[in-house]
Structure formats: C-alpha cells, structure tokens
C-alpha cells in the first residue's frame, strides 16, 4: 500500500476516526472518497479545528467537516508541472484524479522537492582572474569576498534556496584554496565533488573529465557570476521545452556615439543620431541534458559557445532563457567594486 492510500477515508467515517488516521500517518491530511474511490473532499488539521470551533462533535461524519471543493489536478502531467502549480497555489499537498474523478495519487510538496532537486550543479572555477590582479595573485577569483562572504558561497546559497545541493567544482588555478575551504561541502550543507583540470579545457571541455556523469539535466555556471535568478524557473523552462541545451541570455544595450547613416545605393535614406542598439548576450549560465556528453570531445579545449554551435548544426533542440533578475559578471576591478556596492545591499 502506498503511503497516500493510508489517508483515504469514506464520507461516513467519523471525525474522531479521521483524526486518528491523520495523526497516525503524520501527513496532516486526509482525502474523502465514495465507494468507487471518487474524490469527494479533503480534510486538513485546519478543517478539523474549524469544525470543532463550530461545535461539531467527534462522532459526526467527516463529510460535515471536509472541504468539498479542494484544489486538484488531472493526471498525465510531468512532475515539474505539478510542482510549479503547487508553488503558485502555495499547496502542501495536491490530489491527482483521472477523468472519472477517481483519485489515483496525492503529491506532497516536501517529497516532490526531494525528488526533483537532485539535479547536479557544475561550477566552472578554473579561471586565472588576470584582470583582477593583484587581488587574484594568491586567491582564485571565486574566493574573493563580496561583503563578508566569498563569491562562491553566494553562488552556492543561490542554488540552495531552490533545493539544489549536489555540486561538482571544476578547478585549476589555486585549486587548493577552494578545496581546503569547502572540502566535501558538509559544513555548507551540500555535497561537493571536484574535477581537476591540469590544462585549460574551456567551459564545455571540462565536462569530459567528469567520471560520474549526471543522468538528469544539470546546471553549468561560471564561478564569477552574481545573480538572483530563479533556478527552479530555469530548470522548468528547460524541461518544458524539451531542449538538449538551454543558454541564459541577457539583453545588452550600447549607444553608438555617432550619427548612423542608412543608404540605398548612393541615396541617403535616414540619419539616426547616436542610436541605442540592443542584443542578447551569453550570461554564462546553462542547463544541459545528459545527451550533450556525446558531443563533447575528450581531453581537449572546448568552449560552451562551440558546443551550442555544434548542437545547432546537428539540428538538436536548443533554447535561450532571458533573465531579467540581477546579474553581474565579475571580470574586471570595476565589476568587483560594483559588486561590493550593489550586491552587498541586496543581501542585507
């Protein structure tokens, strides 16, 4: 018997019987069905308390206490669809019914989270940080501090708040600083494995060094980014579009400091004075499906844009995920100073 089947009660069972079933199950929830297992309503601890406050006795049928119009969902959807719906409605549990209103499952958010958020996060941490010297003479860039925390700690916390706790660190320059600080991740309530690059491999080439390859879609992110992106929404987007690879993009705008001339042959058509141009740029955050490993060469330099170009050439489904949340690439000294002014305030 599945756990949710233990919390099924019939409409004629008493309030007292239902209370005992709820207490014994530890799920704080019960569903009321008819003789054909069709859903009639649900019962929560709150429903019981409201019934008692109304003066209902413990021997009344539960049909007088239950919520006859609970939020439900039809069967046949993928788990991440249910998860997104439950978050939207702020539900702890969700009965799943078929076309005849027969209950076939009950989803619980805490268990759904534990199932869905086993996706691995791979962080690329091997860069030299040349443009940030002398700060990076003895310290790898991801270990520089913004406020009182390292960039890498902030990135980890960003994933942790959405339940992603399985990390692989791809390290090279000053790798011992990172490894000594984070070790296996236990002190940070995460698990960390390490991939060591003994030469520059690129953001995609380093993936070929992973021995225990992820079997579910996984994140790849540069280790010098600060962002407040919703990683759940990113993963949902990737799954919903059934892509082999998804690239996060940012809108970048720049102003041409001159009047731009449009012509038709030798005819002057228009003059646009110092126009603003807008383009999408690579934000350094990706979700990849395990099939991408088939397209990554072994033990050679291979960058992520090159991987995407190959996937497009092979007519594989690739997607872009526009991000509008805070995002900052800490590549230069002015970016680092900006982070210590802007992002530190966002963390307060």
Beta strands, then each sheet from edge to edge (+ up, - down):
strand 1: 8-10
strand 2: 29-33
strand 3: 39-44
strand 4: 72-74
strand 5: 93-97
strand 6: 103-108
strand 7: 120-124
strand 8: 145-146
strand 9: 149-150
strand 10: 166-171
strand 11: 191-196
strand 12: 218-222
strand 13: 225-227
strand 14: 245-255
strand 15: 259-264
strand 16: 267-273
strand 17: 276-288
strand 18: 318-322
strand 19: 327-329
sheet 1: 1+ 2+ 3-
sheet 2: 4+ 5+ 6-
sheet 3: 11+ 10+ 7+ 12+ 17- 14+ 18+
sheet 4: 8+ 9-
sheet 5: 13+ 19-
sheet 6: 15+ 16-
end
